[in-house]
Amino acid sequence: MGTVKMATVDFDSPADPEMDLTSDEELEREAEVFKEQGNAYYVKKDYAEAFNFYTKAIGIFCIELFLHTSESHSALTLDSIFTHEHTGHMREGKCHLLLGNAMAASRCFQKVLELEPDNSQAQQELKNAESILEFERLAEISFEKRDFRMVVFCMDRALEPASACHRFKVLKAECLALLGRYPEAQSVASDILRMDSTNGDALYVRGLCLYYEDCIDKAVQFFVQALRMAPDHEKARLACRNAKSLKAKKEDGNKAFKDGSFEQAYELYSEALTIDPNNIKTNAKLYCNRATVGSKLNKLEQAIEDCTKAIKLDETYIKAYLRRAQCYMDTEQYEEAVRDYEKVYQTEKTKEHKNLLKNAQLELKKSKRKDYYKVLGVDKNATEDEIKKAYRKRALMHHPDRHSGASAEVQKEEEKKFKEVGEAFTVLSDPKKKSRYDSGHDLEDDDMNMGLSPSHFQDLLISLSVNTV
């Protein structure tokens, strides 16, 4: 931020030979002019200019004291120059206070109290200055701890008496950006830039907001502009470097993915995620991109974890919900898939999202009934011949004759499994039943009893009674 230039006075030799010839009246008139100019700027709330003119007025008074060493001249006080309700030190202190220069303000108010120990206004302003210093201290500690909400709170309190302090406003805006409250941060930075278009700190905050909103190219422009105004602005330099690096890594990862180099893409996205943990929106996209690659590499559990991280960073990220739901479907976690698809459909009621939800609900329903493919130990794409072979193998495995010497409990369990094998074969060997079963229909509702009748059960026993050692 810009600094206020203070008027300087050389007490070792007269600044101008003509100054020795200047009368007391002329000096006082000149000081009065500077004081009135300071008052005018003060009313306009241009505290930096007000401060400069008050300083010039006080400087003239100090020169007069130096040039005239007689007791009568030395007894001249600031009250002879500032004859209104506030002394020069009070006005200077208030300017310092409004500009956030709490230490300088404290010195001014202490000077007032040396002249007027009972000055209640000076006492109150001194307390305000001390409170600002305390809020600054707390803000510094909180920033180091990354407690940005506390920093915003401290700056809000400090800005009550220091309403013209750009430094406090910029720190507040930066923390708002770090909290993801970009519109608020942009508003504060824009207000500063309207008053001072060359403010490097405000330009940096504008860039930071754009950077965190994944508008990297525009962000870089602001960072570069901030560095032109303040070449030593380390935060702007680091942010600019991170923005360029993040963009390059992400683009390289995207290219590798399009080229089918999934392992390389996975590594590039992983590297990009280490660049700036504060960039929430871009990192959410990177996690989702890495999840997409992970699903291609059959790293489904890792892909689900990456989607969860993306959603944690951005709860409105629909693409991450869709990717995670698909991974849940692929891992047969249908309840979780339904939950994600419901979230998506509630947010965006499109035909595509509705169909995805219905399909997940169907798979969930199917998963809650007997899995006849699993009972026979075959794949869902098994041929008719493979189903017959699997049926005979499992039926022989659980045939009651094979377990006639076992305990009653084991016999009962094996008989139950034997019946399930028969049920599975009854459905999967019948093309019509199999089709309806695969489409999720409840066969019981169509009067297609899945249980085996006593006669059918006996037929199975007879047909498999040979060679059941």
Contacts in CASP RR format, 6 or more apart in sequence:
PFRMAT RR
TARGET T0000
AUTHOR 0000-0000-0000
METHOD contacts of the structure
MODEL  1
MGTVKMATVDFDSPADPEMDLTSDEELEREAEVFKEQGNAYYVKKDYAEA
FNFYTKAIGIFCIELFLHTSESHSALTLDSIFTHEHTGHMREGKCHLLLG
NAMAASRCFQKVLELEPDNSQAQQELKNAESILEFERLAEISFEKRDFRM
VVFCMDRALEPASACHRFKVLKAECLALLGRYPEAQSVASDILRMDSTNG
DALYVRGLCLYYEDCIDKAVQFFVQALRMAPDHEKARLACRNAKSLKAKK
EDGNKAFKDGSFEQAYELYSEALTIDPNNIKTNAKLYCNRATVGSKLNKL
EQAIEDCTKAIKLDETYIKAYLRRAQCYMDTEQYEEAVRDYEKVYQTEKT
KEHKNLLKNAQLELKKSKRKDYYKVLGVDKNATEDEIKKAYRKRALMHHP
DRHSGASAEVQKEEEKKFKEVGEAFTVLSDPKKKSRYDSGHDLEDDDMNM
GLSPSHFQDLLISLSVNTV
1 166 0 8 1.000
1 167 0 8 1.000
1 170 0 8 1.000
1 196 0 8 1.000
1 199 0 8 1.000
1 200 0 8 1.000
1 201 0 8 1.000
2 166 0 8 1.000
2 196 0 8 1.000
2 199 0 8 1.000
4 48 0 8 1.000
4 51 0 8 1.000
4 52 0 8 1.000
4 99 0 8 1.000
4 101 0 8 1.000
5 52 0 8 1.000
6 51 0 8 1.000
6 52 0 8 1.000
6 55 0 8 1.000
7 52 0 8 1.000
7 55 0 8 1.000
7 56 0 8 1.000
7 59 0 8 1.000
9 15 0 8 1.000
9 59 0 8 1.000
9 62 0 8 1.000
9 63 0 8 1.000
11 62 0 8 1.000
11 66 0 8 1.000
14 20 0 8 1.000
14 67 0 8 1.000
19 63 0 8 1.000
19 67 0 8 1.000
20 67 0 8 1.000
24 64 0 8 1.000
24 68 0 8 1.000
24 73 0 8 1.000
27 60 0 8 1.000
27 61 0 8 1.000
27 63 0 8 1.000
27 64 0 8 1.000
28 64 0 8 1.000
28 80 0 8 1.000
28 81 0 8 1.000
30 60 0 8 1.000
31 56 0 8 1.000
31 57 0 8 1.000
31 58 0 8 1.000
31 59 0 8 1.000
31 60 0 8 1.000
31 61 0 8 1.000
31 81 0 8 1.000
32 57 0 8 1.000
32 81 0 8 1.000
34 53 0 8 1.000
34 54 0 8 1.000
34 56 0 8 1.000
34 57 0 8 1.000
34 60 0 8 1.000
35 53 0 8 1.000
35 54 0 8 1.000
35 57 0 8 1.000
35 81 0 8 1.000
35 82 0 8 1.000
35 88 0 8 1.000
37 53 0 8 1.000
38 49 0 8 1.000
38 50 0 8 1.000
38 52 0 8 1.000
38 53 0 8 1.000
38 54 0 8 1.000
38 57 0 8 1.000
38 91 0 8 1.000
39 50 0 8 1.000
39 91 0 8 1.000
41 47 0 8 1.000
41 49 0 8 1.000
41 50 0 8 1.000
41 53 0 8 1.000
42 50 0 8 1.000
42 91 0 8 1.000
42 94 0 8 1.000
42 95 0 8 1.000
45 98 0 8 1.000
45 164 0 8 1.000
47 95 0 8 1.000
47 98 0 8 1.000
47 99 0 8 1.000
47 164 0 8 1.000
48 95 0 8 1.000
48 99 0 8 1.000
48 164 0 8 1.000
50 91 0 8 1.000
50 95 0 8 1.000
51 92 0 8 1.000
51 95 0 8 1.000
51 96 0 8 1.000
51 99 0 8 1.000
54 88 0 8 1.000
54 91 0 8 1.000
54 92 0 8 1.000
54 95 0 8 1.000
55 92 0 8 1.000
57 81 0 8 1.000
57 82 0 8 1.000
57 88 0 8 1.000
58 78 0 8 1.000
58 81 0 8 1.000
58 88 0 8 1.000
58 89 0 8 1.000
58 92 0 8 1.000
61 76 0 8 1.000
61 78 0 8 1.000
61 81 0 8 1.000
64 73 0 8 1.000
64 76 0 8 1.000
65 73 0 8 1.000
65 74 0 8 1.000
65 76 0 8 1.000
68 74 0 8 1.000
77 115 0 8 1.000
78 87 0 8 1.000
78 88 0 8 1.000
78 89 0 8 1.000
78 115 0 8 1.000
79 87 0 8 1.000
79 115 0 8 1.000
81 88 0 8 1.000
82 88 0 8 1.000
82 91 0 8 1.000
86 94 0 8 1.000
86 121 0 8 1.000
87 112 0 8 1.000
87 115 0 8 1.000
87 116 0 8 1.000
89 108 0 8 1.000
89 109 0 8 1.000
89 111 0 8 1.000
89 112 0 8 1.000
89 115 0 8 1.000
90 108 0 8 1.000
90 109 0 8 1.000
90 112 0 8 1.000
90 119 0 8 1.000
90 121 0 8 1.000
90 122 0 8 1.000
90 125 0 8 1.000
92 108 0 8 1.000
93 104 0 8 1.000
93 105 0 8 1.000
93 108 0 8 1.000
93 109 0 8 1.000
93 125 0 8 1.000
94 105 0 8 1.000
94 125 0 8 1.000
96 102 0 8 1.000
96 104 0 8 1.000
96 105 0 8 1.000
96 108 0 8 1.000
96 129 0 8 1.000
97 105 0 8 1.000
97 125 0 8 1.000
97 128 0 8 1.000
97 129 0 8 1.000
97 132 0 8 1.000
97 161 0 8 1.000
97 162 0 8 1.000
98 161 0 8 1.000
98 162 0 8 1.000
98 163 0 8 1.000
98 164 0 8 1.000
98 165 0 8 1.000
99 162 0 8 1.000
99 164 0 8 1.000
99 165 0 8 1.000
100 132 0 8 1.000
100 158 0 8 1.000
100 162 0 8 1.000
100 164 0 8 1.000
100 165 0 8 1.000
100 167 0 8 1.000
100 168 0 8 1.000
102 129 0 8 1.000
102 130 0 8 1.000
102 132 0 8 1.000
102 133 0 8 1.000
102 136 0 8 1.000
102 162 0 8 1.000
103 129 0 8 1.000
103 133 0 8 1.000
105 125 0 8 1.000
105 129 0 8 1.000
105 132 0 8 1.000
106 126 0 8 1.000
106 129 0 8 1.000
106 130 0 8 1.000
106 133 0 8 1.000
109 122 0 8 1.000
109 123 0 8 1.000
109 125 0 8 1.000
109 126 0 8 1.000
109 129 0 8 1.000
110 126 0 8 1.000
112 119 0 8 1.000
112 122 0 8 1.000
113 119 0 8 1.000
113 122 0 8 1.000
113 123 0 8 1.000
113 126 0 8 1.000
116 122 0 8 1.000
128 161 0 8 1.000
129 161 0 8 1.000
131 157 0 8 1.000
131 158 0 8 1.000
131 161 0 8 1.000
132 158 0 8 1.000
132 161 0 8 1.000
132 162 0 8 1.000
135 154 0 8 1.000
135 155 0 8 1.000
135 157 0 8 1.000
135 158 0 8 1.000
136 154 0 8 1.000
136 158 0 8 1.000
138 150 0 8 1.000
138 154 0 8 1.000
139 150 0 8 1.000
139 151 0 8 1.000
139 154 0 8 1.000
139 155 0 8 1.000
139 158 0 8 1.000
139 171 0 8 1.000
142 148 0 8 1.000
142 150 0 8 1.000
142 151 0 8 1.000
142 154 0 8 1.000
143 151 0 8 1.000
143 171 0 8 1.000
143 175 0 8 1.000
146 178 0 8 1.000
148 175 0 8 1.000
148 176 0 8 1.000
148 178 0 8 1.000
148 179 0 8 1.000
149 175 0 8 1.000
149 179 0 8 1.000
151 171 0 8 1.000
151 172 0 8 1.000
151 175 0 8 1.000
152 172 0 8 1.000
152 175 0 8 1.000
152 176 0 8 1.000
152 179 0 8 1.000
155 168 0 8 1.000
155 169 0 8 1.000
155 171 0 8 1.000
155 172 0 8 1.000
155 175 0 8 1.000
156 172 0 8 1.000
158 165 0 8 1.000
158 168 0 8 1.000
159 165 0 8 1.000
159 168 0 8 1.000
159 169 0 8 1.000
159 172 0 8 1.000
162 168 0 8 1.000
166 192 0 8 1.000
166 195 0 8 1.000
166 196 0 8 1.000
166 199 0 8 1.000
166 201 0 8 1.000
166 202 0 8 1.000
167 201 0 8 1.000
169 188 0 8 1.000
169 191 0 8 1.000
169 192 0 8 1.000
170 188 0 8 1.000
170 189 0 8 1.000
170 192 0 8 1.000
170 199 0 8 1.000
170 201 0 8 1.000
170 202 0 8 1.000
170 204 0 8 1.000
170 205 0 8 1.000
172 188 0 8 1.000
173 184 0 8 1.000
173 185 0 8 1.000
173 188 0 8 1.000
173 189 0 8 1.000
173 192 0 8 1.000
173 202 0 8 1.000
173 205 0 8 1.000
174 185 0 8 1.000
174 204 0 8 1.000
174 205 0 8 1.000
174 208 0 8 1.000
176 182 0 8 1.000
176 184 0 8 1.000
176 185 0 8 1.000
176 188 0 8 1.000
177 185 0 8 1.000
177 205 0 8 1.000
177 208 0 8 1.000
177 209 0 8 1.000
177 212 0 8 1.000
178 278 0 8 1.000
180 212 0 8 1.000
180 280 0 8 1.000
182 209 0 8 1.000
182 212 0 8 1.000
182 213 0 8 1.000
185 205 0 8 1.000
185 208 0 8 1.000
185 209 0 8 1.000
186 205 0 8 1.000
186 206 0 8 1.000
186 209 0 8 1.000
188 205 0 8 1.000
189 202 0 8 1.000
189 203 0 8 1.000
189 205 0 8 1.000
189 206 0 8 1.000
189 209 0 8 1.000
190 202 0 8 1.000
190 206 0 8 1.000
192 199 0 8 1.000
192 201 0 8 1.000
192 202 0 8 1.000
193 199 0 8 1.000
193 202 0 8 1.000
193 203 0 8 1.000
193 206 0 8 1.000
196 202 0 8 1.000
198 229 0 8 1.000
199 229 0 8 1.000
200 225 0 8 1.000
200 226 0 8 1.000
200 229 0 8 1.000
200 230 0 8 1.000
200 233 0 8 1.000
200 236 0 8 1.000
201 226 0 8 1.000
201 230 0 8 1.000
201 233 0 8 1.000
203 222 0 8 1.000
203 223 0 8 1.000
203 225 0 8 1.000
203 226 0 8 1.000
203 229 0 8 1.000
203 236 0 8 1.000
204 222 0 8 1.000
204 223 0 8 1.000
204 226 0 8 1.000
204 233 0 8 1.000
204 235 0 8 1.000
204 236 0 8 1.000
204 239 0 8 1.000
206 222 0 8 1.000
207 218 0 8 1.000
207 219 0 8 1.000
207 221 0 8 1.000
207 222 0 8 1.000
207 223 0 8 1.000
207 226 0 8 1.000
207 239 0 8 1.000
208 219 0 8 1.000
208 239 0 8 1.000
209 219 0 8 1.000
210 216 0 8 1.000
210 218 0 8 1.000
210 219 0 8 1.000
210 222 0 8 1.000
211 219 0 8 1.000
211 223 0 8 1.000
211 239 0 8 1.000
211 242 0 8 1.000
211 243 0 8 1.000
211 279 0 8 1.000
212 278 0 8 1.000
212 279 0 8 1.000
212 280 0 8 1.000
212 281 0 8 1.000
212 282 0 8 1.000
213 281 0 8 1.000
214 279 0 8 1.000
214 281 0 8 1.000
214 282 0 8 1.000
214 285 0 8 1.000
216 243 0 8 1.000
216 244 0 8 1.000
216 246 0 8 1.000
216 247 0 8 1.000
216 282 0 8 1.000
217 247 0 8 1.000
219 239 0 8 1.000
219 243 0 8 1.000
220 240 0 8 1.000
220 243 0 8 1.000
220 244 0 8 1.000
223 236 0 8 1.000
223 237 0 8 1.000
223 239 0 8 1.000
223 240 0 8 1.000
223 243 0 8 1.000
224 240 0 8 1.000
226 233 0 8 1.000
226 236 0 8 1.000
227 233 0 8 1.000
227 236 0 8 1.000
227 237 0 8 1.000
227 240 0 8 1.000
230 236 0 8 1.000
242 275 0 8 1.000
242 276 0 8 1.000
242 279 0 8 1.000
245 275 0 8 1.000
246 272 0 8 1.000
246 275 0 8 1.000
246 276 0 8 1.000
246 279 0 8 1.000
246 282 0 8 1.000
249 268 0 8 1.000
249 269 0 8 1.000
249 271 0 8 1.000
249 272 0 8 1.000
249 275 0 8 1.000
250 269 0 8 1.000
250 272 0 8 1.000
250 282 0 8 1.000
250 285 0 8 1.000
250 286 0 8 1.000
250 289 0 8 1.000
252 268 0 8 1.000
253 264 0 8 1.000
253 265 0 8 1.000
253 268 0 8 1.000
253 269 0 8 1.000
253 272 0 8 1.000
253 289 0 8 1.000
254 265 0 8 1.000
254 289 0 8 1.000
256 262 0 8 1.000
256 264 0 8 1.000
256 265 0 8 1.000
256 268 0 8 1.000
257 265 0 8 1.000
257 289 0 8 1.000
257 292 0 8 1.000
257 293 0 8 1.000
262 293 0 8 1.000
262 294 0 8 1.000
262 296 0 8 1.000
262 297 0 8 1.000
263 297 0 8 1.000
265 289 0 8 1.000
265 293 0 8 1.000
266 290 0 8 1.000
266 293 0 8 1.000
266 294 0 8 1.000
266 297 0 8 1.000
269 286 0 8 1.000
269 289 0 8 1.000
269 290 0 8 1.000
269 293 0 8 1.000
270 290 0 8 1.000
272 286 0 8 1.000
273 283 0 8 1.000
273 286 0 8 1.000
273 287 0 8 1.000
273 290 0 8 1.000
276 282 0 8 1.000
276 283 0 8 1.000
277 283 0 8 1.000
280 313 0 8 1.000
280 314 0 8 1.000
281 313 0 8 1.000
281 314 0 8 1.000
283 310 0 8 1.000
283 313 0 8 1.000
284 309 0 8 1.000
284 310 0 8 1.000
284 311 0 8 1.000
284 313 0 8 1.000
284 314 0 8 1.000
284 317 0 8 1.000
284 320 0 8 1.000
285 310 0 8 1.000
285 317 0 8 1.000
287 306 0 8 1.000
287 307 0 8 1.000
287 309 0 8 1.000
287 310 0 8 1.000
287 313 0 8 1.000
287 320 0 8 1.000
288 306 0 8 1.000
288 307 0 8 1.000
288 310 0 8 1.000
288 317 0 8 1.000
288 319 0 8 1.000
288 320 0 8 1.000
288 323 0 8 1.000
290 303 0 8 1.000
290 306 0 8 1.000
291 302 0 8 1.000
291 303 0 8 1.000
291 304 0 8 1.000
291 306 0 8 1.000
291 307 0 8 1.000
291 310 0 8 1.000
291 320 0 8 1.000
291 323 0 8 1.000
291 324 0 8 1.000
291 327 0 8 1.000
292 303 0 8 1.000
292 323 0 8 1.000
294 300 0 8 1.000
294 302 0 8 1.000
294 303 0 8 1.000
294 306 0 8 1.000
295 303 0 8 1.000
295 323 0 8 1.000
295 326 0 8 1.000
295 327 0 8 1.000
295 330 0 8 1.000
300 327 0 8 1.000
300 330 0 8 1.000
300 331 0 8 1.000
301 331 0 8 1.000
303 323 0 8 1.000
303 324 0 8 1.000
303 327 0 8 1.000
304 324 0 8 1.000
304 327 0 8 1.000
304 328 0 8 1.000
304 331 0 8 1.000
307 320 0 8 1.000
307 321 0 8 1.000
307 323 0 8 1.000
307 324 0 8 1.000
307 327 0 8 1.000
308 324 0 8 1.000
310 317 0 8 1.000
310 320 0 8 1.000
311 317 0 8 1.000
311 320 0 8 1.000
311 321 0 8 1.000
311 324 0 8 1.000
314 320 0 8 1.000
316 347 0 8 1.000
318 344 0 8 1.000
318 347 0 8 1.000
318 348 0 8 1.000
321 340 0 8 1.000
321 341 0 8 1.000
321 343 0 8 1.000
321 344 0 8 1.000
322 340 0 8 1.000
322 344 0 8 1.000
322 356 0 8 1.000
324 340 0 8 1.000
325 336 0 8 1.000
325 337 0 8 1.000
325 340 0 8 1.000
325 341 0 8 1.000
325 344 0 8 1.000
325 356 0 8 1.000
325 360 0 8 1.000
326 337 0 8 1.000
328 334 0 8 1.000
328 336 0 8 1.000
328 337 0 8 1.000
328 340 0 8 1.000
329 337 0 8 1.000
329 360 0 8 1.000
329 363 0 8 1.000
332 363 0 8 1.000
332 367 0 8 1.000
334 360 0 8 1.000
334 363 0 8 1.000
334 364 0 8 1.000
334 367 0 8 1.000
335 364 0 8 1.000
337 360 0 8 1.000
337 363 0 8 1.000
337 364 0 8 1.000
338 357 0 8 1.000
338 360 0 8 1.000
338 361 0 8 1.000
338 364 0 8 1.000
341 353 0 8 1.000
341 356 0 8 1.000
341 357 0 8 1.000
341 360 0 8 1.000
342 357 0 8 1.000
344 353 0 8 1.000
344 356 0 8 1.000
344 357 0 8 1.000
345 353 0 8 1.000
345 354 0 8 1.000
345 356 0 8 1.000
345 357 0 8 1.000
362 440 0 8 1.000
365 440 0 8 1.000
366 440 0 8 1.000
369 442 0 8 1.000
370 420 0 8 1.000
370 423 0 8 1.000
370 424 0 8 1.000
370 450 0 8 1.000
372 423 0 8 1.000
372 424 0 8 1.000
372 427 0 8 1.000
372 428 0 8 1.000
372 437 0 8 1.000
373 379 0 8 1.000
373 380 0 8 1.000
373 382 0 8 1.000
373 424 0 8 1.000
373 428 0 8 1.000
375 394 0 8 1.000
375 420 0 8 1.000
375 421 0 8 1.000
375 423 0 8 1.000
375 424 0 8 1.000
376 382 0 8 1.000
376 387 0 8 1.000
376 390 0 8 1.000
376 391 0 8 1.000
376 394 0 8 1.000
376 421 0 8 1.000
376 424 0 8 1.000
376 425 0 8 1.000
376 428 0 8 1.000
377 390 0 8 1.000
377 394 0 8 1.000
378 386 0 8 1.000
378 387 0 8 1.000
378 390 0 8 1.000
380 438 0 8 1.000
382 390 0 8 1.000
384 429 0 8 1.000
387 425 0 8 1.000
387 428 0 8 1.000
387 429 0 8 1.000
388 425 0 8 1.000
388 429 0 8 1.000
391 421 0 8 1.000
391 422 0 8 1.000
391 424 0 8 1.000
391 425 0 8 1.000
391 429 0 8 1.000
392 464 0 8 1.000
394 421 0 8 1.000
395 418 0 8 1.000
395 421 0 8 1.000
395 422 0 8 1.000
395 425 0 8 1.000
395 460 0 8 1.000
395 464 0 8 1.000
396 402 0 8 1.000
396 464 0 8 1.000
396 468 0 8 1.000
398 414 0 8 1.000
398 415 0 8 1.000
398 417 0 8 1.000
398 418 0 8 1.000
398 421 0 8 1.000
399 414 0 8 1.000
399 418 0 8 1.000
399 461 0 8 1.000
399 464 0 8 1.000
399 465 0 8 1.000
399 468 0 8 1.000
400 411 0 8 1.000
400 414 0 8 1.000
400 415 0 8 1.000
400 418 0 8 1.000
400 461 0 8 1.000
401 461 0 8 1.000
401 465 0 8 1.000
401 468 0 8 1.000
402 414 0 8 1.000
402 468 0 8 1.000
402 469 0 8 1.000
403 410 0 8 1.000
403 411 0 8 1.000
403 414 0 8 1.000
404 411 0 8 1.000
405 411 0 8 1.000
406 414 0 8 1.000
418 460 0 8 1.000
419 451 0 8 1.000
419 452 0 8 1.000
419 457 0 8 1.000
422 452 0 8 1.000
422 460 0 8 1.000
423 450 0 8 1.000
423 451 0 8 1.000
423 452 0 8 1.000
426 433 0 8 1.000
426 450 0 8 1.000
426 452 0 8 1.000
426 456 0 8 1.000
427 433 0 8 1.000
427 434 0 8 1.000
427 437 0 8 1.000
427 443 0 8 1.000
427 448 0 8 1.000
427 450 0 8 1.000
428 434 0 8 1.000
428 437 0 8 1.000
433 443 0 8 1.000
433 448 0 8 1.000
436 443 0 8 1.000
436 446 0 8 1.000
436 448 0 8 1.000
437 443 0 8 1.000
443 450 0 8 1.000
444 450 0 8 1.000
452 460 0 8 1.000
END
